[in-house]
Amino acid sequence: MPVTGPDFIALQVRDVEAAATFYEERLGLRRTPVAPPGAVVFATEPIAFAVRTPLPGTDLDAVTPRPGAGVALWLAADDAQALHDDLVDAGVPVLAAPSDSPFGRTFTFADPDGYAVTVHDRG
């Protein structure tokens, strides 16, 4: 049987609660009522997104230039520019300034663990 596509995305983070709070307060994600131990799952559509404790043997500090190197994580937003401006005001590092693309307005920021996350607004 063929695979039908991605169904769950989780970032391994140093501090689950700090990462979850960042994604709640800065990006407006909502936690689901149920999550496995050591993880926070968010009510995202169409694919669930989570932050979790690292798997045994994972050293987030050993990956350069940042955790997730080689993986592109994109999140959809209603207004990428407004989110960018809020993140800048909060001191969140922006890795790529807002620009227009075939996928709408996009920009990339670094989350508290250093993951590069691109936001687009499906413009």
C-alpha positions in Angstrom: 0.0 0.0 0.0 1.4 3.4 -0.9 2.0 6.2 1.7 -0.7 8.9 1.4 1.4 11.8 2.8 2.6 13.5 6.0 0.3 13.0 9.0 2.2 14.3 12.0 5.1 16.7 12.5 7.0 17.1 15.8 10.0 19.1 16.7 12.4 17.7 19.4 13.1 20.6 21.8 15.2 21.3 24.8 12.4 22.5 27.0 8.9 21.3 26.0 7.0 23.8 28.2 9.0 26.8 27.0 8.7 25.7 23.3 4.9 25.1 23.7 4.5 28.5 25.4 6.4 30.2 22.5 4.1 28.5 19.9 1.0 29.4 21.9 1.9 33.0 22.8 3.8 34.1 19.6 2.0 32.1 16.9 -1.4 31.6 18.5 -1.5 27.8 18.3 -3.9 25.9 20.7 -2.9 22.8 22.6 -5.0 19.7 22.1 -6.5 18.2 25.3 -4.6 14.9 24.9 -0.9 14.4 24.2 1.6 11.6 24.8 4.0 11.9 27.7 6.8 14.4 27.1 5.0 16.2 24.3 2.6 19.0 23.6 0.4 18.6 20.5 -1.3 21.5 18.9 -4.7 21.6 17.1 -3.3 22.4 13.7 -4.9 21.6 10.3 -4.6 19.6 8.2 -1.5 18.0 9.9 -1.0 17.8 13.7 2.1 19.7 14.9 3.9 19.0 18.3 6.9 19.8 20.4 8.4 16.9 22.3 11.4 15.8 24.4 14.3 14.6 22.3 14.6 10.9 21.4 17.5 9.1 23.1 20.8 10.0 21.5 19.5 13.2 20.0 21.9 16.2 20.6 20.2 19.3 19.3 23.4 21.3 19.9 25.4 19.0 17.6 23.4 19.8 14.5 24.7 22.7 12.4 23.8 25.3 11.5 20.7 24.6 13.5 18.3 21.8 14.5 16.3 20.5 11.5 19.0 21.4 9.0 17.9 20.2 5.6 14.2 20.1 6.5 11.8 22.9 5.4 8.9 23.5 7.9 6.3 25.8 6.7 3.3 27.0 8.7 0.3 28.8 7.2 -1.0 32.1 8.8 -3.8 34.5 7.9 -1.4 37.4 7.8 2.3 36.6 7.5 3.4 40.3 7.6 1.5 41.0 10.8 2.9 37.9 12.4 6.4 38.9 11.3 6.0 42.4 12.8 4.7 40.9 16.1 7.7 38.5 16.2 10.2 41.2 15.5 8.6 43.4 18.3 9.1 40.4 20.6 12.7 40.0 19.7 12.4 36.8 17.8 15.2 36.3 15.3 14.1 36.6 11.7 16.3 34.6 9.3 14.6 35.7 6.0 12.8 39.0 5.7 9.2 39.0 4.3 8.9 38.7 0.6 6.2 37.8 -1.9 6.3 34.4 -3.4 3.9 32.0 -5.3 2.8 30.9 -1.9 1.9 34.3 -0.6 3.8 36.6 1.7 6.6 34.5 3.4 9.3 35.0 6.0 11.5 32.7 8.1 12.2 33.0 11.8 14.2 31.0 14.4 12.2 29.4 17.2 13.7 29.2 20.7 15.5 26.0 19.8 16.9 27.4 16.6 14.6 25.6 14.2 14.1 27.7 11.0 10.3 28.0 10.5 8.8 29.6 7.4 5.4 31.3 7.6 3.3 32.0 4.5 -0.2 33.5 4.2 -1.4 31.7 1.0 -1.8 35.0 -0.7 
